[in-house]
Amino acid sequence: MTQETMKILLNLRSLRVACRDYDLEELKDGLNKLTQVVEERIQEEEKLQAENREKEEKLAAYRDMMLSDGIDIDELLQSLASTPKKSKRTPRPAKYKYVDETGKEKTWTGQGRTPKFLVGKDLNDFLI
């Protein structure tokens, strides 16, 4: 629904003016459809509120269980935050060393795309 349509629906005067050109049966049909949309929205909202209430009840139950077992919530959060994370693979050591056309000394592991400077040359000459 466009914003303009909603402005008309939500303003009584504008709605009266907009409805002048429609006969009573069309208006009743429109009212039934709008009522159906509103009822669907009410059901969605009630379902969402029920889910939120259920979630809050579960959280309260877990909180009570932890407190009855002597577990402090802050300690639990700290222990979760301090869990070791999976470490990254250590970088491969450089296998080749060369000086590029700009005069900078560079290295290459032998993995991935061959640097332009080394293309077509004997790599054994650049071994570290």
ChimeraX attribute file (.defattr): number of C-alpha atoms within 10 A of each C-alpha:
attribute: neighborCount
match mode: 1-to-1
recipient: residues
	/A:1	5
	/A:2	6
	/A:3	8
	/A:4	8
	/A:5	12
	/A:6	11
	/A:7	12
	/A:8	16
	/A:9	14
	/A:10	10
	/A:11	10
	/A:12	11
	/A:13	10
	/A:14	13
	/A:15	15
	/A:16	12
	/A:17	10
	/A:18	13
	/A:19	13
	/A:20	10
	/A:21	9
	/A:22	9
	/A:23	9
	/A:24	11
	/A:25	9
	/A:26	11
	/A:27	14
	/A:28	11
	/A:29	11
	/A:30	12
	/A:31	12
	/A:32	12
	/A:33	12
	/A:34	12
	/A:35	12
	/A:36	12
	/A:37	12
	/A:38	12
	/A:39	12
	/A:40	12
	/A:41	12
	/A:42	12
	/A:43	12
	/A:44	12
	/A:45	12
	/A:46	12
	/A:47	12
	/A:48	12
	/A:49	12
	/A:50	12
	/A:51	12
	/A:52	12
	/A:53	12
	/A:54	12
	/A:55	12
	/A:56	12
	/A:57	12
	/A:58	12
	/A:59	12
	/A:60	12
	/A:61	12
	/A:62	12
	/A:63	15
	/A:64	13
	/A:65	12
	/A:66	14
	/A:67	12
	/A:68	10
	/A:69	9
	/A:70	9
	/A:71	13
	/A:72	12
	/A:73	12
	/A:74	9
	/A:75	10
	/A:76	11
	/A:77	10
	/A:78	10
	/A:79	10
	/A:80	10
	/A:81	10
	/A:82	8
	/A:83	8
	/A:84	7
	/A:85	7
	/A:86	6
	/A:87	6
	/A:88	6
	/A:89	6
	/A:90	6
	/A:91	7
	/A:92	10
	/A:93	10
	/A:94	14
	/A:95	14
	/A:96	17
	/A:97	17
	/A:98	19
	/A:99	13
	/A:100	14
	/A:101	9
	/A:102	6
	/A:103	8
	/A:104	9
	/A:105	10
	/A:106	12
	/A:107	18
	/A:108	20
	/A:109	13
	/A:110	14
	/A:111	9
	/A:112	7
	/A:113	8
	/A:114	12
	/A:115	13
	/A:116	10
	/A:117	11
	/A:118	16
	/A:119	10
	/A:120	8
	/A:121	10
	/A:122	9
	/A:123	14
	/A:124	8
	/A:125	10
	/A:126	15
	/A:127	13
	/A:128	11
